[in-house]
Amino acid sequence: MLREGADNALERHIDKALSASSEYRDLRNLMPSNVPQALSAYQAEFSEADLSAADSAIKAIGVTMPNGQFLFHGGLWPLGVQTFTTTRPFSTSFCPQVARKNAEWKSKAYDAGRMDLMVVHVIQPQTKAYAYSRDGDHGNEKEVVFATGAQLTLTRETHIADVTAYKVGPCYETLKRTVPAYLVEIDIS
């Protein structure tokens, strides 16, 4: 995904696999039939004001993800850190393409000077998570969001390629630069 940038066939394959998965269906059945307002606002707007309410909702109605589950996160691993505990909700996806797009969103990769695609492995889960429905405005994100307090541990980091990152400049011009792209493998509990 870091080399290709997009693979819609892969995303369709993941959609089909989730639709056919009894485990995914069981996970979704543990969620309330209607998305709580705090989690809807968090997903739609992702503002600082929504973080506390979303975290409280996840802790109230979320579940621990199955041990061994793999998810993806696009962002930036803190350099020089082996382990840390989250202080805000931590969003993941069942799809690496969605995670890659999140790593680029709002010029994150451009500004950071690097792109990280994290493979998130659930190990001895302790932190509750909320699995959003694949229906609705943001269903394509295939999102699972963990409450604060999740412990993340770096297990491996691999440089995959150098990629082009973009940003919209002050006069609406497209700025671009080449940044290293890393596959970052982490455990979450």
C-alpha distance (Angstrom), angle and dihedral (degrees) to the residues before:
residue distance angle dihedral
M1 . . .
L2 3.80 . .
R3 3.81 90.7 .
E4 3.81 97.5 40.5
G5 3.79 100.9 38.6
A6 3.79 93.1 -153.4
D7 3.78 137.8 25.8
N8 3.79 112.9 174.6
A9 3.81 91.8 -179.7
L10 3.81 88.8 60.0
E11 3.79 91.0 49.7
R12 3.82 91.1 50.5
H13 3.81 89.4 48.4
I14 3.82 90.4 53.4
D15 3.82 90.6 47.8
K16 3.81 90.6 52.4
A17 3.80 92.4 45.9
L18 3.82 91.8 50.8
S19 3.81 91.1 47.3
A20 3.81 90.5 52.6
S21 3.82 95.4 42.8
S22 3.80 116.9 105.3
E23 3.82 87.9 -166.9
Y24 3.80 91.3 57.2
R25 3.81 90.7 45.6
D26 3.83 89.6 51.2
L27 3.82 90.4 49.3
R28 3.80 92.1 51.0
N29 3.83 90.6 47.3
L30 3.81 88.2 60.6
M31 3.83 89.4 60.1
P32 3.83 121.5 82.4
S33 3.80 114.0 -95.5
N34 3.82 90.9 -118.5
V35 3.80 121.8 48.2
P36 3.80 108.9 -115.5
Q37 3.81 111.4 -111.9
A38 3.82 92.5 -117.0
L39 3.81 91.6 56.3
S40 3.78 92.9 43.2
A41 3.81 90.9 53.3
Y42 3.82 91.6 45.5
Q43 3.80 92.3 53.1
A44 3.79 96.1 42.3
E45 3.79 100.8 43.8
F46 3.81 106.6 12.7
S47 3.80 93.2 -155.7
E48 3.79 127.1 161.0
A49 3.81 88.5 -116.2
D50 3.83 91.0 62.8
L51 3.81 97.7 51.9
S52 3.81 100.3 84.7
A53 3.81 95.1 45.3
A54 3.81 91.7 45.8
D55 3.80 91.1 49.5
S56 3.81 91.5 51.1
A57 3.81 90.7 49.8
I58 3.82 92.8 50.1
K59 3.80 91.0 50.0
A60 3.82 91.0 48.3
I61 3.81 100.5 46.7
G62 3.79 106.7 12.1
V63 3.79 128.2 105.0
T64 3.78 134.3 -146.3
M65 3.78 111.6 -96.5
P66 3.80 117.7 -119.3
N67 3.79 116.0 -84.6
G68 3.81 108.7 -102.8
Q69 3.82 96.2 26.4
F70 3.82 115.8 144.3
L71 3.81 122.3 -146.2
F72 3.82 135.3 163.2
H73 3.79 134.8 -123.2
G74 3.79 129.0 -173.3
G75 3.75 117.1 -153.3
L76 3.76 138.4 78.2
W77 3.79 126.5 -53.2
P78 3.83 109.3 -140.9
L79 3.79 106.3 -104.6
G80 3.78 116.5 -118.5
V81 3.81 93.6 15.9
Q82 3.80 122.6 116.7
T83 3.83 99.7 -179.0
F84 3.78 135.2 9.6
T85 3.79 140.1 164.6
T86 3.79 118.9 -124.2
T87 3.79 119.1 -115.4
R88 3.81 95.5 -171.0
P89 3.81 134.5 36.5
F90 3.82 111.5 -68.6
S91 3.81 115.0 -141.0
T92 3.79 121.9 -151.2
S93 3.79 136.2 169.4
F94 3.77 137.5 -147.1
C95 3.84 85.8 -131.8
P96 3.82 127.2 70.2
Q97 3.81 91.1 -156.2
V98 3.81 90.8 60.4
A99 3.82 89.8 47.6
R100 3.81 90.9 50.9
K101 3.81 90.4 51.9
N102 3.80 89.5 50.7
A103 3.82 89.8 52.2
E104 3.82 87.4 57.8
W105 3.83 97.1 39.7
K106 3.81 115.4 118.2
S107 3.81 90.1 3.5
K108 3.82 93.0 -69.8
A109 3.82 94.9 148.9
Y110 3.80 92.4 42.7
D111 3.80 93.2 50.7
A112 3.82 94.4 42.9
G113 3.79 93.9 47.3
R114 3.79 90.4 -131.1
M115 3.79 141.1 60.1
D116 3.80 123.1 -135.4
L117 3.79 123.6 -166.8
M118 3.78 107.0 -169.8
V119 3.77 125.1 -153.5
V120 3.80 102.9 -152.8
H121 3.81 116.2 -155.3
V122 3.81 116.7 -165.8
I123 3.81 107.8 -135.9
Q124 3.83 122.9 177.7
P125 3.82 91.7 -21.0
Q126 3.78 117.9 -138.1
T127 3.83 101.4 156.6
K128 3.77 122.3 80.8
A129 3.79 120.4 -122.9
Y130 3.79 136.9 -168.4
A131 3.82 120.1 -138.7
Y132 3.80 111.6 -152.1
S133 3.78 121.4 -142.8
R134 3.79 118.6 -102.0
D135 3.82 88.0 -131.9
G136 3.78 122.5 86.2
D137 3.78 136.3 36.5
H138 3.82 96.4 -38.5
G139 3.80 100.6 30.2
N140 3.79 90.9 114.5
E141 3.81 87.8 69.0
K142 3.83 92.3 68.6
E143 3.80 85.1 -152.8
V144 3.78 132.4 -170.2
V145 3.81 115.1 -179.4
F146 3.80 123.1 -162.4
A147 3.79 124.2 -148.4
T148 3.78 121.5 -116.8
G149 3.76 116.9 -79.5
A150 3.79 96.9 54.6
Q151 3.78 112.2 145.6
L152 3.81 113.2 -134.7
T153 3.79 120.6 -164.8
L154 3.79 125.3 -171.7
T155 3.81 111.8 -131.1
R156 3.81 101.7 169.0
E157 3.79 141.7 -7.5
T158 3.81 122.6 -160.3
H159 3.80 127.9 -176.1
I160 3.81 105.4 -132.7
A161 3.80 106.2 173.8
D162 3.76 145.8 -37.3
V163 3.80 110.7 -98.0
T164 3.79 137.6 -175.2
A165 3.80 115.5 -103.9
Y166 3.80 121.5 -164.6
K167 3.78 138.4 -151.2
V168 3.79 133.6 177.2
G169 3.80 108.1 -120.0
P170 3.82 128.1 -139.0
C171 3.82 92.0 -90.9
Y172 3.84 91.5 44.6
E173 3.79 92.1 -100.2
T174 3.80 117.5 143.4
L175 3.79 112.1 -110.1
K176 3.78 119.3 -164.6
R177 3.77 137.7 -178.5
T178 3.77 137.7 171.5
V179 3.81 114.9 -107.8
P180 3.80 132.7 176.9
A181 3.81 114.6 -103.9
Y182 3.79 119.4 -147.2
L183 3.77 134.8 -167.3
V184 3.80 103.1 -140.0
E185 3.78 116.7 -165.9
I186 3.81 115.8 -156.7
D187 3.77 139.2 170.7
I188 3.80 120.4 -136.4
S189 3.78 126.4 -162.4
